[in-house]
Amino acid sequence: FFDHAVLHTSVFLHAAMRRSAITGLVLGLLLVVGCAVPAAARADADFTDDAPNVVSHKDKQFASGSESFEFQAEVSRLMDIIINSLYSNKDIFLRELISNGSDSLDKIRFLSLTDSNALGVGDAEKLEIKIKIDKERGVISIRDRGVGMTKTELKENLGTIAKSGTSAFLDTMQKGGDVNLIGQFGVGFYSVYLVADFVSVRSKHNDDEKQWIWESKADGAFAISEDLGEPLDRGCEIEIYLKEEAQEYLEVSKLKELVGKYSEFITHPIYIYASKDVDEEVPVEEDDEVANEDAEDETDADDDDDSEDDSADDDDVSDEDDTPKTKTVSKTVWDWELLNDSKAIWLRSSSDVDDAEYTKFYKALAKEDKAPLAYTHFKAEGDVEFKAILFIPEIAPSDMFDNYYNKASALKLYVRRVFISDEFDELLPKYLSFIKGIVDSDTLPLNVSRETLQQHTSLKTIKKKLVRKALDMIRKMAEEGDTGDDSAESETEIDASSEKTKYDTFWKSFGKAIKLGIIEDASNRVRLAKLLRFYTSKSGDELVSLERYVERMKAGQKTIYYLAGESREQLEKSPFLERLLAKDYEVIYFTDPIDEYTMQNLTEFDEFKFSNASKEDLKFGDADDSEKKRNKALRDDFKAFTKWWQTVLPSDDVEAVKISNRLVTTPCSVVTSKYGWAANMERVMKAQALS
């Protein structure tokens, strides 16, 4: 009412002002009042709009007619942990949902290679992820045009997961693990409950005529019903009904920040529905024209004396009047904004990518917050061409050796930028399954089944080159800063110590994998042996390599001595070492159960044989002819004594009794025959049998 009154009154005032000053004053007061009241009203409205509008979804119910189910017990435990993770990094929910959407898009694109109708037509062909915010409802929606899920898949994948990943994640959390690692266990979807009171998943699969909706309040139950809402064509749309304390995620700027932080290198386009200000030319309004005409009338009154100039000006004015008058105004428009326009990092030259970009890409790929220990980026050319980036994590996966021989490598295989699979056994051997990365080949065929591709001969060549590059990456990490010069300056020693610590971290996490490689990979056994690290009788707290051991060998020493046992403290007190230590020989200590298996496959290094100090026939290599004669004479003198002992001891347990020069203070010791199991190996085998 007041807005109408102001407009009407202002026009009337313009017409009557010359007639009556009193009338003008009255109307002027009305004008002031009319402007003030709407202004106050608008101020109140603006204040109301700026106030936070928190919407609670705790009382939201399932769709009518839906079928309800109970969550699997482990899933319920998982959700309880997530919901009660008050101090967790809640931002990761968006990373996990986008990652799942990207995986779904990869699957439908792969299916489309052999089924031309899989993608559909029109908008359904666009492989993209779209994010939209509804502030009034307090809801975030994330939609992908991926493969989608049937009713059965919704129930199995989101409610009754029969995967080891759930158990592994729960075990990790019980040991004080971080919920941020949830994506590594294949259960990243449930991170949505860090921020949501209620979640719905609308889904359409090509093999199902109906569209379904899955709903859950994270209270131990979920429901599935037919979705009669907007058709999806194909894919999933997740609606996240935010908790009261998670309203910050209703800001477009916040979601943009999270996508840039976690999902910049997702290969599919990610869009967000956002506003932006644009400049636009619009016609000048009538009121503006009236004001301009009044200004022109005053100007014309002052210029009556110059008739010729006025005539020319009138011509110009008449020309200008024929052209529509416009002005530039700022306008707010809403549209889909692309958030990840970065080129695939592995397609770029390594010289064009800096460390920060590699770290950011790794965090997005591996779904973790820590930077990689090392990485290598290379391009292979020749009969088989491919590009690859390989990363070594800082910490080993908690399930690294669970189901070891059935676990696929952690590499993603692309063929001409099309994602094929991340479950190829042929890309890396089992012992290097901890290495993460991407391989993109231009040689492999694209339009064949995954099973056929696994048998392709080019994969063998790719695997060979990947293994070589991976081992070179580990070797460089081990050698950085290790000068091997004991007389180096103090500054150099400090740098070397710092670099060694990096490899020490690797060895602590993945040393067992290198030992498994020595057992399994005969072709790379020498390379892997150089990566071994261990403590010795002379190393103190420093890990030593075989190359370093050989450099420090005494003159005339012909074998590499080692002893295996339960702990370093136990080995240091062993009588097997008495003579070796007395002669100042360095002895390697092996305390990992797998070491016994490793040494059965590693019989020599750099042409030096390995010698187990716990076995018979231990030779020191420094005996001259006189010492050999003296030892023979002793054996002859005590021959009757040793024979008597052998008759006294049980023959099933004792094979022989001999005089030995290996002891110094201990009167006797029990050793293993040259080709038999050592006592420590027997202990390991019994422990396995009883475990």
C-alpha positions, 0 to 999 in steps of 0.5 A: 500500500505504502509503495503505491502511495509513494509513487502516486503522491510523488507524481502528483507533487511534481504537477502541483508544487507551483500552485501551493507551497502548503499543499507541497509541504503536506504532500512532502510529509506524506512522501517522507512517511511513505518512504520511511515505513517501507524502508523500515519494513524492508530492514526488518525483512532483511534482518529476518533473511540474514538470521540463521534458519535452522531446520530440524529433521529428527522427526522426519518419517519414512515414505508411506507404504515403504518396506522397512529393514533392520541394519546388519549388526556391524553396520549399526556399530559402524554408524554408532561410531560415526554418529558419536564422533564429535571431534572428527573431521566432518568435511570428509563426507563430501569427499566420500560421496563424490568418490562413490559417484565417480566410481559409479560413473566409471562403471557405466562408462565401462559398460557402454563400451560393449553396450551402446544403449547403456548410456541412453540419450540426451542428458543421460549421456552426460557423465557428471556429478551435480551438487545443489543446496536447498537452504529452506529445507536444510538439504544438500543433494548430490546427483550422479548419472552412474550405473545406479542400483536396483532395489536388491542392490540398495538393500545389500549395498547400503544396509546389509554389507557382507564385506570384510571392510566393515569389520576391518574399519571397526577393528581399526577404530577400536585400536584408536584409528581415525574415522577419516580413513573410512574410505579406505575400507569401502564403507565411505557412504556412512560418513554422511551420518557425520552431518546428517539426521536423515538420508535418502537415496533415489536410484534408477538402474538400467536393469530395473523398470522402477525407480526406488528410494532408500531412506534412513534416520541412522537409528538402526532401520532403513526403508525402501519404496518405489520412488514416484518423484522426478525421473532420474533416467539413470544413476543416484541422487542422495539427499542429505538432511543436515543436523542442526550443528552442520548448517555451515555446509549449506553455504556454496563457498564451503562446498566449493572449498571442500571439492577443491580440497578433496575432489579436484582430480576426480576425472568426471566433471563436478558442478554446483548450483551457484549464483553469480553477478553479471552486467547487463544492458537494460532500457532506461526506465520512464522516470529516468527519461523524465529527469533527463528531459527536465535537465535538457529544458534548463539547458535549452533556456540558456542557449536561445541566442545561438540559433544556428548551433541550436538547429544543429544540436536539434538534428543531433538530438533527433538522431539520438532519440531514434536510438533506444536508451540503455544503462548497465545494471548488475544482475544475479543469475543462478547456473551450474558452475564447474568445480574441477577443470584441472587436466588429469595430472598423469597426462601432464609432463612431470616437469610441469607438476610440483610437489604440492600438486602430487601431494594433493592428487595422492590425498584425493586418490588414496583418501587420506590426509597424509602426504606420500613417502615417495612418488614417481611419475613417468611415461613408458614408450616402445611397443607398449606405451603408457603413463603412470604415477606411483605413490608409496603411503606413509602407513601400511593399510591395516589389512595389508596381509589379510587375504594376502594372495587374493588381494588385487593391487591398489592401482587404477587402470585406464585405457585412453583416459577411460577407467577400466578397473582397480582390481587387476592382479597383473599390474603389480605382484602381491608384495607391492600391493601397498603401492597406489597410483594410476596407469593409463595405457594407449596400447591396450584394447578398449572394447573388450571384456575385463576378463579378456583384457587380463589375458592381454600380452601387453599387461606383462610388459606393463607389469615388468616396467611398473615393478622396475620403476617401483623398486627404483623409487624405493631404492632412491628413497633408501640411498638419499643422503646415505653417503657411506663415508664415516669421515663426512662433515657433521652437517652432512651426517645430519642431513643423511640421518634425516633422509635415513629416517624417511626410509626407516619409516618405510621399512617399519611399514613395509619391510615385511613386504620386501621380505615376501618379495625375496621369497616370491620374486626370483627375477628381482631378488638381488634388487630386493636384497639391497633394500633389506634393513636389519640390526647387527651386533655392531649397528647399535640403534641404526638399521644396516643394509647388506651392502653396508655389512659387506663393506665392513667385513673383516679381511679374510671373512668369507661368509655373512653371519646371521642368527634368528630368534624372538628378540634382539636382547635374546640373540645378544646373549646367545652362546652361538655368538661367543666365538664370532664376537670374540673374533670381532665378526659382525652378526646380523640379527633377524627377529621377524618370523618371516626372516627364516623363510626369507633366508631359505631363498636368499643364500648369498649376496655379492658372492658371499654365502650366508651362514646361520650361527645356530647350525653345525659346521660353522666356519670362521675362515681364519684357521691356519694349518697348525690350528686345523691340526690342533683341532683334529688332535682334540677330536681324536683325544675326545672321540671316546668321550663324545661316543659315550655321550651319544649312547647316553642321549636319546638317539631320536633327539640327538644326531651327533656329539662333537668337539667344537671351537665355537664356544668360549665360556659356555661348556656346551650348546645344542645346534641344528644339522646343516640341512635341518630346521633351526630351533627358531624355525621349528618354533615358528612352524609350531606357532603357525600350526597352533594358531 
